Amino acid sequence: MKKKIYSVQVENRSGVLCKVSGLFSRRCFNIDSLAVGETDDPHVSCMTIVSSGDQRTIEQIEKQLNKKIDVIKVKTFDETESVSRELMLIKVKYNRSNRRDIMETCEILKADIVDMSKNQMMIQICDVPEKIALLINMLQSISVIEVARTGTLALPKCVDTE
């Protein structure tokens, strides 16, 4: 199984997300991650889709995306050819005995405590998906209350052209 990142520029109007996600479901392609947002042009949105499959599936996804009327441009790249980030907010229950451990874990993984009450803490991390998974794994022994994650956002690495 190979992972591929698709950066898909689409027209920014209602129904486009449904059409693109429908393409994946009709063809039984899996979406590992999906994030959508407006670009610098308010008429264009960028969909970052992470999907996995064999070489044939990966090629089919790109071909099918390019056929869509609302799709302006499709770029594909591997994780090694890009810089990717994901944002996560995670709410945990804490007590006096584990508070210091949580704070140390946050410091090591460069996560921030963004909200706190007498016995709950909300942590924010923006990093590669693997580090997000690591933080979740490290906090599993503590009572995780709620998790909200964005999908992966990615852009191809910078290359100077002369």
BELKA-V506193 format. One record per residue. SS is DSSP state (H for helix, E for strand, C for the rest). D_FIRST is the distance of its C-alpha to the first C-alpha in Angstrom with 1 decimal. Layout:
BEGIN
ss->SS d_first->D_FIRST
ss->SS d_first->D_FIRST
END
This chain:
BEGIN
ss->C d_first->0.0
ss->E d_first->3.8
ss->E d_first->6.8
ss->E d_first->9.9
ss->E d_first->13.4
ss->E d_first->15.9
ss->E d_first->19.5
ss->E d_first->21.5
ss->E d_first->25.3
ss->E d_first->27.0
ss->E d_first->30.6
ss->C d_first->31.7
ss->C d_first->33.1
ss->C d_first->32.7
ss->C d_first->30.3
ss->H d_first->27.7
ss->H d_first->25.2
ss->H d_first->25.7
ss->H d_first->25.2
ss->H d_first->21.9
ss->H d_first->20.5
ss->H d_first->22.0
ss->H d_first->20.0
ss->H d_first->16.7
ss->H d_first->18.3
ss->H d_first->20.0
ss->C d_first->16.9
ss->C d_first->14.9
ss->C d_first->12.4
ss->C d_first->11.6
ss->E d_first->13.3
ss->E d_first->12.3
ss->E d_first->15.5
ss->E d_first->18.4
ss->E d_first->21.5
ss->E d_first->24.4
ss->E d_first->27.6
ss->E d_first->30.5
ss->C d_first->30.6
ss->C d_first->33.9
ss->C d_first->34.9
ss->C d_first->35.6
ss->C d_first->34.9
ss->E d_first->31.2
ss->E d_first->28.4
ss->E d_first->25.1
ss->E d_first->22.0
ss->E d_first->19.1
ss->E d_first->16.0
ss->E d_first->12.7
ss->E d_first->9.9
ss->E d_first->6.2
ss->E d_first->4.9
ss->C d_first->5.2
ss->H d_first->8.1
ss->H d_first->10.7
ss->H d_first->9.8
ss->H d_first->9.7
ss->H d_first->13.0
ss->H d_first->14.4
ss->H d_first->14.2
ss->H d_first->16.1
ss->H d_first->18.6
ss->H d_first->19.3
ss->H d_first->19.9
ss->H d_first->22.3
ss->H d_first->24.2
ss->C d_first->25.3
ss->C d_first->28.9
ss->C d_first->28.6
ss->E d_first->25.9
ss->E d_first->27.7
ss->E d_first->24.9
ss->E d_first->21.2
ss->E d_first->19.7
ss->E d_first->16.1
ss->E d_first->15.1
ss->C d_first->12.7
ss->H d_first->13.6
ss->H d_first->15.5
ss->H d_first->17.6
ss->E d_first->18.7
ss->E d_first->20.7
ss->E d_first->19.4
ss->E d_first->21.4
ss->E d_first->21.6
ss->E d_first->24.9
ss->E d_first->25.7
ss->E d_first->29.0
ss->E d_first->29.4
ss->E d_first->32.7
ss->E d_first->33.8
ss->E d_first->37.0
ss->C d_first->38.8
ss->C d_first->42.0
ss->H d_first->44.3
ss->H d_first->42.6
ss->H d_first->39.0
ss->H d_first->39.8
ss->H d_first->40.0
ss->H d_first->36.6
ss->H d_first->34.9
ss->H d_first->36.7
ss->H d_first->35.7
ss->H d_first->32.0
ss->H d_first->32.3
ss->H d_first->34.0
ss->H d_first->31.5
ss->H d_first->28.5
ss->C d_first->30.7
ss->C d_first->30.7
ss->E d_first->33.9
ss->E d_first->36.0
ss->E d_first->36.9
ss->E d_first->39.0
ss->E d_first->40.8
ss->C d_first->43.2
ss->C d_first->45.2
ss->C d_first->42.3
ss->E d_first->39.2
ss->E d_first->37.2
ss->E d_first->34.7
ss->E d_first->32.3
ss->E d_first->30.5
ss->E d_first->27.8
ss->E d_first->26.1
ss->E d_first->23.4
ss->C d_first->19.8
ss->H d_first->17.6
ss->H d_first->17.3
ss->H d_first->21.1
ss->H d_first->21.5
ss->H d_first->19.6
ss->H d_first->21.8
ss->H d_first->24.9
ss->H d_first->24.2
ss->H d_first->23.6
ss->H d_first->26.8
ss->H d_first->28.8
ss->C d_first->27.8
ss->C d_first->30.8
ss->C d_first->33.0
ss->E d_first->33.4
ss->E d_first->30.8
ss->E d_first->32.5
ss->E d_first->30.3
ss->E d_first->27.2
ss->E d_first->26.6
ss->E d_first->23.6
ss->C d_first->23.0
ss->C d_first->19.7
ss->C d_first->18.3
ss->E d_first->20.7
ss->E d_first->19.8
ss->E d_first->21.7
ss->E d_first->21.2
ss->C d_first->23.0
ss->C d_first->26.7
ss->C d_first->27.7
ss->C d_first->31.4
ss->C d_first->32.5
ss->C d_first->35.9
END
